[in-house]
């Protein structure tokens, strides 16, 4: 199999601070050795009704503003800031990407021409968003299947096929929860998604919101070629996603382990490997031959 690509999703874990975001990019790239660092882009006035925008945050302890809208705006970077984030990613040798939640955000991020753009589970039925990206963006489109019925999955892939963009589509098995208990991860969904779509799309991945790093290596063993996990510098920081995120050492170990598992997923190229031949001559020399 191909060596899995590891995505560290910073999302809004930068706390609205560009210098924290830069430190996270540098840490993810140089210490954790991930392949991609991913952010999020939202036009909150487009996504939220006036009532939703002005309502209090459902968990005030995690809020960065007096209302949910103010909280979301505090964590939002503008297009110029995203251009700087992309430049920092290039400086530290890692791919830049962003999840886009609406058409306005898709236009802004597509203009930066990243190698890949993500459509989160919450937005995978937003047809205007899908239409804009399939019509105007030439890179890979990565899309998560959290909170999605199998009928909707088929509709999504068929839509990409109708646009001749399925060849650039990467699908992610995903359970949307923060954090997700192990019994709800449903890791064997990777096999189902592969069976149904692997020959119709570019690749299959796994987006996890669970605790620890054991499950991700298992996802690789089941055929996931992209592994996405939320990333933070401190899981005790204020914010919704930190508790379901990996700190730097966890992300480093995840990247190491997933690549090791992928490297091991082979058949023996010869019956007795060279590394075994020495031991065979030493340990089996006096055994009865059939």
C-alpha distance (Angstrom), angle and dihedral (degrees) to the residues before:
residue distance angle dihedral
X1 . . .
X2 3.80 . .
X3 3.78 117.8 .
X4 3.82 104.9 -94.0
X5 3.78 118.3 -111.2
X6 3.81 114.9 -130.6
X7 3.81 120.2 -144.7
X8 3.80 120.8 -162.7
X9 3.79 105.9 -158.5
X10 3.78 110.0 -153.2
X11 3.81 91.7 173.6
X12 3.79 105.5 161.0
X13 3.80 95.4 -24.8
X14 3.82 89.3 109.7
X15 3.84 87.8 79.9
X16 3.81 90.9 -131.8
X17 3.80 92.1 -64.7
X18 3.82 118.6 125.8
X19 3.80 93.2 -158.3
X20 3.81 91.3 54.3
X21 3.81 87.7 48.3
X22 3.82 90.1 52.5
X23 3.81 91.5 49.4
X24 3.80 89.8 49.6
X25 3.81 92.0 51.1
X26 3.80 91.4 48.9
X27 3.81 93.1 46.9
X28 3.80 94.1 46.1
X29 3.81 91.9 48.1
X30 3.79 103.2 40.6
X31 3.82 104.8 26.4
X32 3.81 103.0 27.7
X33 3.83 94.0 33.3
X34 3.79 95.4 -144.8
X35 3.80 122.4 166.0
X36 3.80 100.5 -135.5
X37 3.81 136.1 26.8
X38 3.78 113.6 -157.1
X39 3.79 133.6 -163.6
X40 3.83 133.7 179.3
X41 3.81 131.2 -114.7
X42 3.78 124.7 -162.4
X43 3.78 136.1 168.7
X44 3.76 95.7 -147.2
X45 3.81 95.9 -166.6
X46 3.79 88.3 55.5
X47 3.80 94.5 46.7
X48 3.79 101.5 41.2
X49 3.79 132.4 57.6
X50 3.79 116.4 -128.6
X51 3.79 88.6 -104.0
X52 3.82 92.8 51.1
X53 3.80 91.7 44.9
X54 3.80 93.3 53.5
X55 3.80 97.2 39.7
X56 3.81 119.8 104.6
X57 3.79 118.3 -99.3
X58 3.84 109.0 -90.5
X59 3.81 88.8 -127.1
X60 3.82 106.9 35.6
X61 3.81 92.5 -171.5
X62 3.81 88.7 67.0
X63 3.80 96.6 43.5
X64 3.80 125.8 113.6
X65 3.81 93.2 -168.6
X66 3.80 144.2 35.4
X67 3.82 91.3 -104.0
X68 3.78 133.9 29.7
X69 3.81 89.5 -108.3
X70 3.80 92.2 51.8
X71 3.80 89.3 47.8
X72 3.81 91.9 53.0
X73 3.82 92.7 45.4
X74 3.81 91.0 51.7
X75 3.81 90.3 57.3
X76 3.82 94.6 44.0
X77 3.81 122.7 104.3
X78 3.82 117.8 -156.8
X79 3.81 125.7 -128.6
X80 3.81 93.5 -91.8
X81 3.79 90.8 52.5
X82 3.80 90.6 50.0
X83 3.79 88.7 52.7
X84 3.81 87.4 55.6
X85 3.81 91.4 47.5
X86 3.80 88.9 53.3
X87 3.82 90.4 50.0
X88 3.81 90.8 51.7
X89 3.80 90.3 49.9
X90 3.79 89.3 53.2
X91 3.80 90.5 47.6
X92 3.81 91.4 54.4
X93 3.80 95.2 41.7
X94 3.81 101.0 -111.2
X95 3.82 132.0 117.6
X96 3.81 118.2 -103.9
X97 3.79 121.1 -139.3
X98 3.78 140.1 159.8
X99 3.79 137.6 -158.7
X100 3.81 109.9 -127.3
X101 3.78 120.4 -151.6
X102 3.82 102.3 -173.8
X103 3.81 143.1 15.7
X104 3.81 94.9 -94.8
X105 3.80 90.8 54.4
X106 3.82 91.1 44.8
X107 3.81 90.2 55.5
X108 3.80 92.6 49.4
X109 3.81 95.4 47.6
X110 3.82 96.0 40.4
X111 3.82 86.9 56.3
X112 3.83 87.9 63.4
X113 3.82 88.9 57.0
X114 3.82 99.1 -139.7
X115 3.79 118.4 -177.6
X116 3.80 91.2 -112.9
X117 3.79 139.1 15.1
X118 3.82 123.4 -161.3
X119 3.79 127.8 -138.9
X120 3.82 108.0 -157.7
X121 3.78 122.6 -137.6
X122 3.80 90.4 -105.4
X123 3.82 91.2 61.7
X124 3.79 104.9 36.3
X125 3.82 92.4 106.1
X126 3.82 93.7 49.4
X127 3.81 97.3 113.7
X128 3.84 96.7 -172.8
X129 3.82 88.5 53.6
X130 3.81 92.3 48.7
X131 3.79 91.2 45.7
X132 3.78 93.5 51.0
X133 3.80 93.6 51.1
X134 3.80 96.1 43.1
X135 3.82 90.5 49.1
X136 3.81 100.0 40.5
X137 3.80 110.9 24.4
X138 3.80 124.2 71.8
X139 3.82 100.6 -169.9
X140 3.79 131.8 85.6
X141 3.79 117.8 -63.0
X142 3.81 113.6 -149.1
X143 3.80 116.5 -162.8
X144 3.81 132.1 -174.7
X145 3.82 123.3 -141.8
X146 3.83 98.6 -151.5
X147 3.83 115.3 136.6
X148 3.82 89.5 10.8
X149 3.81 130.5 128.3
X150 3.80 120.6 -134.6
X151 3.80 89.5 -114.0
X152 3.81 89.4 55.0
X153 3.81 90.5 47.7
X154 3.80 89.8 56.9
X155 3.80 91.3 47.4
X156 3.81 91.1 51.8
X157 3.81 94.9 49.5
X158 3.81 91.9 43.7
X159 3.80 89.1 52.8
X160 3.81 91.1 53.5
X161 3.80 89.6 47.9
X162 3.81 90.2 52.2
X163 3.80 87.9 54.6
X164 3.83 92.8 46.2
X165 3.82 88.5 -120.1
X166 3.82 101.4 111.1
X167 3.81 87.4 96.5
X168 3.83 86.7 66.8
X169 3.82 96.0 42.1
X170 3.81 123.7 109.8
X171 3.82 115.8 -170.4
X172 3.80 124.0 -154.6
X173 3.77 128.1 -153.3
X174 3.80 104.3 -137.1
X175 3.80 143.7 164.0
X176 3.79 111.4 -154.0
X177 3.80 109.4 -135.0
X178 3.81 136.8 107.3
X179 2.97 102.6 -110.4
X180 3.82 108.4 1.1
X181 3.83 117.5 -149.1
X182 3.79 113.7 -125.4
X183 3.80 94.4 -110.5
X184 3.82 90.1 59.5
X185 3.81 97.3 49.1
X186 3.81 89.5 85.4
X187 3.77 93.0 -162.9
X188 3.80 94.1 -177.9
X189 3.79 87.7 70.1
X190 3.81 84.0 83.4
X191 3.81 88.3 68.0
X192 3.79 92.2 48.2
X193 3.79 92.9 48.8
X194 3.80 91.1 46.6
X195 3.80 91.9 50.0
X196 3.78 92.7 49.5
X197 3.80 102.5 37.6
X198 3.80 112.6 12.5
X199 3.81 93.9 100.3
X200 3.80 92.0 44.9
X201 3.82 101.5 50.8
X202 3.79 137.8 41.9
X203 3.80 99.8 -106.2
X204 3.82 147.7 -25.8
X205 3.80 125.7 -119.8
X206 3.79 142.5 174.8
X207 3.80 126.1 -125.0
X208 3.79 111.7 -165.1
X209 3.79 133.2 -166.1
X210 3.79 97.3 175.3
X211 3.79 133.3 111.8
X212 3.80 123.0 -91.9
X213 3.79 129.5 6.1
X214 3.83 106.3 -95.6
X215 3.79 95.4 95.4
X216 3.80 95.0 55.5
X217 3.80 93.8 61.5
X218 3.80 88.2 50.3
X219 3.81 88.5 52.2
X220 3.79 88.9 55.9
X221 3.80 90.1 50.0
X222 3.82 88.1 54.2
X223 3.79 91.4 54.0
X224 3.82 107.0 -89.8
X225 3.80 109.0 149.8
X226 3.83 95.6 -175.7
X227 3.81 123.4 51.4
X228 3.80 118.3 -168.9
X229 3.80 124.5 -172.2
X230 3.79 133.4 166.4
X231 3.80 112.9 -106.8
X232 3.80 132.3 -153.4
X233 3.77 138.4 163.7
X234 3.82 91.8 -135.5
X235 3.81 126.5 19.2
X236 3.83 90.2 -156.7
X237 3.83 93.6 62.9
X238 3.81 118.8 115.6
X239 3.78 113.0 -92.4
X240 3.79 143.0 83.5
X241 3.81 100.5 -98.7
X242 3.80 103.4 44.2
X243 3.82 95.4 85.7
X244 3.82 91.0 57.3
X245 3.82 93.4 43.6
X246 3.78 133.4 95.3
X247 3.77 122.3 -120.4
X248 3.83 118.2 -135.9
X249 3.80 98.5 -86.4
X250 3.78 91.5 47.6
X251 3.80 91.9 50.4
X252 3.80 90.8 46.9
X253 3.80 91.6 52.7
X254 3.80 91.8 45.1
X255 3.81 92.0 54.2
X256 3.81 90.9 46.6
X257 3.81 94.4 47.8
X258 3.81 96.7 44.7
X259 3.79 91.5 51.9
X260 3.81 91.5 46.6
X261 3.81 91.3 51.7
X262 3.81 91.7 48.5
X263 3.79 90.9 49.9
X264 3.80 90.3 52.7
X265 3.81 95.4 51.4
X266 3.81 97.4 97.8
X267 3.77 139.8 104.7
X268 3.78 119.2 -118.2
X269 3.80 107.8 -87.7
X270 3.81 90.1 -149.8
X271 3.80 129.1 20.3
X272 3.81 94.4 -113.2
X273 3.79 112.1 32.9
X274 3.78 119.9 -143.1
X275 3.79 89.7 -112.3
X276 3.83 88.7 55.4
X277 3.80 96.7 45.0
X278 3.79 93.1 72.1
X279 3.81 91.7 50.3
X280 3.82 92.4 44.0
X281 3.78 91.9 54.6
X282 3.80 89.7 48.5
X283 3.80 102.3 40.2
X284 3.80 104.9 29.5
X285 3.81 101.3 40.0
X286 3.84 95.2 105.9
X287 3.80 98.7 41.5
X288 3.81 122.8 114.1
X289 3.80 113.8 -97.4
X290 3.80 118.3 -136.1
